[in-house]
Amino acid sequence: MNTLKMLTTLILVLAANFTMAESLPIKIIPLDKSEAANFSIDDYDGRQYELKSSRGKWVFLHFWASWCGPCRKEMPLLYKLQKQLKDKNIDFILINTAENEDTIFEFLGSVAPDLHSYMDRDGELTEIWQPRGLPTTFFIDPKGRKRYLALGGRPWDKPEYQALIQSMLDEKD
């Protein structure tokens, strides 16, 4: 009886995961739920962020550069998304890949003045996370596990992406 109950539970879990994977928006890839390695990074004002400080929250870990066309197009959407979710259980961590303070400040000032970005000055963090091009977003769950990868610029204001983020925020596990 115990074995039957375990098999039934396993089938239900697999079916739920299959359904979730089937319903993910385009270019959103489920990840293996492995632990996200902790890191520290500074912003252009020298303030430091450490990934483990976001435990208990979702993390929207976004790699970008000002020279990247899709990044430029996506940044105003990220600005709106961050404002929309400011009181929710999610931290937006934007990481610029190897550009200087002036470039970042000038770019953000022109497209999304209230967005805040950290600087991967030497490209080391980008090398560790290995985004598959720019922009790339990793979603890290409140337990610190890598859950989803968003490839390229995404239309974050579209219903399917809004629903994905809301389903993550509503998740109990």
Backbone hydrogen bonds, N-H to C=O, Kabsch-Sander energy under -0.5 kcal/mol:
donor,donor_aa,acceptor,acceptor_aa,energy
5,K,1,M,-2.2
6,M,2,N,-2.2
7,L,3,T,-2.5
8,T,4,L,-2.5
9,T,5,K,-2.3
10,L,6,M,-2.5
11,I,7,L,-2.6
12,L,8,T,-2.4
13,V,9,T,-2.5
14,L,10,L,-2.7
15,A,11,I,-2.5
16,A,12,L,-2.3
17,N,13,V,-2.5
18,F,14,L,-2.5
19,T,15,A,-2.6
20,M,16,A,-2.4
21,A,17,N,-2.6
22,E,18,F,-2.6
23,S,19,T,-1.6
24,L,21,A,-0.8
28,I,25,P,-1.5
29,I,27,K,-0.6
29,I,149,L,-3.2
31,L,147,R,-3.5
33,K,146,K,-1.6
36,A,144,G,-3.3
41,I,49,Y,-2.3
42,D,119,M,-0.5
43,D,47,R,-2.3
44,Y,117,S,-0.8
46,G,43,D,-1.7
49,Y,41,I,-2.9
51,L,39,F,-2.2
53,S,50,E,-2.1
54,S,51,L,-2.4
55,R,52,K,-1.4
56,G,142,P,-2.5
57,K,54,S,-2.2
58,W,89,N,-2.5
59,V,140,I,-2.4
60,F,91,D,-3.1
61,L,59,V,-0.9
61,L,138,F,-2.9
62,H,60,F,-0.8
62,H,93,I,-2.9
63,F,61,L,-0.5
63,F,136,T,-3.1
64,W,95,I,-2.3
68,C,65,A,-1.1
69,G,67,W,-0.6
72,R,68,C,-2.4
73,K,69,G,-2.1
74,E,70,P,-2.2
75,M,71,C,-2.0
77,L,74,E,-0.9
78,L,74,E,-2.0
79,Y,75,M,-2.3
80,K,76,P,-2.0
81,L,77,L,-2.7
82,Q,78,L,-3.0
83,K,79,Y,-2.0
84,Q,80,K,-2.5
85,L,81,L,-2.1
86,K,83,K,-1.0
88,K,85,L,-2.2
90,I,88,K,-1.9
91,D,58,W,-2.7
93,I,60,F,-2.5
93,I,91,D,-0.7
94,L,92,F,-0.6
94,L,116,H,-0.6
95,I,62,H,-3.6
96,N,94,L,-0.5
96,N,118,Y,-2.9
97,T,64,W,-2.3
98,A,96,N,-1.1
98,A,120,D,-1.2
104,I,100,N,-2.2
105,F,101,E,-3.0
106,E,102,D,-2.5
107,F,103,T,-2.4
108,L,104,I,-2.9
109,G,105,F,-2.2
110,S,106,E,-1.2
110,S,107,F,-0.8
111,V,107,F,-1.4
112,A,108,L,-2.5
115,L,112,A,-2.0
118,Y,94,L,-3.4
119,M,42,D,-3.1
120,D,96,N,-2.8
120,D,118,Y,-0.5
121,R,119,M,-1.4
123,G,120,D,-0.9
127,E,123,G,-2.0
128,I,124,E,-1.9
129,W,125,L,-2.6
130,Q,126,T,-2.3
133,G,131,P,-1.7
136,T,63,F,-1.5
137,T,150,A,-2.3
138,F,61,L,-3.1
139,F,148,Y,-2.7
140,I,59,V,-2.2
140,I,138,F,-0.6
141,D,145,R,-2.7
144,G,141,D,-2.5
146,K,34,S,-3.1
147,R,139,F,-3.0
147,R,145,R,-0.6
148,Y,139,F,-1.3
149,L,29,I,-2.0
150,A,137,T,-3.4
151,L,27,K,-2.5
151,L,149,L,-0.6
152,G,135,P,-1.6
156,W,154,R,-1.8
158,K,155,P,-2.6
161,Y,158,K,-0.8
162,Q,158,K,-2.3
163,A,159,P,-2.7
164,L,160,E,-1.5
165,I,161,Y,-2.2
166,Q,162,Q,-2.5
167,S,163,A,-2.6
168,M,164,L,-2.0
169,L,165,I,-2.4
170,D,166,Q,-1.9
171,E,167,S,-0.7
171,E,168,M,-0.9
